Amino acid sequence: MKKILITGGSGLVGRRLSEMLLVKGYEVVHLSRKPQSTIPGVKAYAWNIPGKQIDSAAFAHTDAIVHLAGEGIADKAWTAKRKAVLVNSRVQSADILNAYLRSQPHQVRNVVSASAIGIYTHQGDEWMREYDASAPDFLGQCCQLWEQAVDQMSTSGIRVVKLRTGIVLSRNGGALLPLAKLARLGIASPVGNGRQWMSWIHIDDLCRLYIRALEDESMNGPYNAVSPQPVRNREFMRTLAKTLKRPFWPIPVPAFLLQLALGERTQVLLDSTRASFEKTGSTGFVCTYPALPEALSAVWAK
């Protein structure tokens, strides 16, 4: 049995990944600001990111780290202070891990870290691949700093994989829930011009990809964690409405109304990111839910 340490394990992806790892026979522990795990069979250890403190007991016999820690991108308005929090929660948490791995004895040989397709941001219809440059805007630079901080761990002889994640489809949280709420209220409409590409992935496929990255030592560097079938926003909202048996209204929500409500965060909804599955698929990984209708049906079937 291998032991996996997860940061951010109480979040949407961390909880589901922990459950799936336990089913496969792994030992799972968490690093958390509040070291009281709510997942049976998972022990949580404390860390304090601003204070640069970490419980060394979490690393005992640990073979790999899954790094998911980071404040929610769309949770609050992007003030200058909030932007600093979003960057620091990602960079400083990686820095603490790196400092520990450099200074203390351990047996960690693999790190799999979250990242996001926001590193590419608005690229229209162009397919975005892992070798493409990061965007110069806030999301692009936030992701670049995040990945650079994680990459420091590779200098200690550790294999580092970064999963650039698209929209995660889950009924338990994430970007899908507010869209589903609108659909249930009968307001399923495209946003902006509705032509922007949405790269998405079912949460179980995402967690299976994390497990694949932990187990497949040929994987290294960044991979787009997305379905091979991205769709335009108009098609996404139409499919969501159909899945929830609600009407679809083809008249789009104007971009300026979103900007009034969300400010700069509208970038998350309006930017077009058509992320390529090619490199991820070349590893032999196959999505259980490659098409949106089946993925959304599976989300609400559980």
C-alpha positions, 0 to 999 in steps of 0.5 A: 500500500502506498501513502498519499498526502493531499493538500486541500483535501477537504475541497471538491476534488480532494474529497472525491479523490480521497474516496477513490484512492481509499477504494483502490487501497491507498493510505490517504492523509490530509494537510489542512488548516483545520486538522479534523478530517470528515472522511472516514479512514483519512487522518488530517495534519495541521499546517499554517501557510502564512506562518510557514508551519507544517506538521512533519508527521504528515510526511512519515512514509509518504510516497506522493503528494497531491497538491490541491490547496488554493483559494477559490478563483471565483468566490469573491470580487477580484480586488487587489487584495483578493488577487494577492490572496489567490496567488499567495494561497497557491504559491506560498503553499507550494513554497512550504512543501518545497522547503520541507522536502529540501530540508527534511528526510522523506521518501516522497518521489512524486508530486501531482499538482492542480493547475488550471486552463486559465493559464491560456485564457481567451484564445478564441477557436484556437486549440490550446496545448501544453507548450503554448505560452501563458496569457499576460492577464491575471489568470494566466500569470496566477497559473504561471506563478503557481506552476513555477512554485510547484516546479521547484520541487523537481530540483529535489529529484521529484517527478512533478505533474501539473494538471491544468483543469477545466470546468469540473462537473459535479453536483457537490460544488464548483462552477456547475452549480450556479449554472444549474441553479439558473437553469432550474429557475428557467434562465438557461441562456448563453452568456456573452455571445455564447460562442466561447469554448468551454473545456470541461471534465467530469469529476470522476474522470479528473480524479482518475487522471490524478490517480493515473498521474500518481501511478504512471511514472512516464508522465511529467510536466503539464497536462490538460485535464479536460474532456476530448470534446469541449463545447461552446457556451451556447451548446453547454447551456442548451445541454444543461437545460435539456438534462435538467428538463428545463427550457433553453432560451437562445437570447444571450445574457449581455456581457455588460450585465455580467460585468456589472454583477461580477466585475473582472471575474466575468473573464472566467465565464466569457473567455474562450479556452479550447484546451486540447486533450491530445497530450493527455490522451497520448498517455493511454488515459480514456475519459469515461465521460467524453461527451457532455450529455452523458457527463451531465446525466451521470452528474445527476444520476448519483 
